[in-house]
């Protein structure tokens, strides 16, 4: 999983960051999932966390799965 800091530094309305720990937990929880499912789930998790709080950075993520 490759991502910009806009993912881990995404803030909710209380000024709390999504953070590396939440991101690591999501990646670990979804490690069995196909790449697209992992990407979608993490994107939704960040969106649910931030709600309608305005963001000031880009959200870029690439998920690559090695098969075989």
Secondary structure, 3 states (H helix, E strand, C coil): CEECHHHHCCECCCCCECHHHHHHHHHHHCCCCCHHHHHHHHHHHHHHHHCCCCCCCCCCEECCCCCC
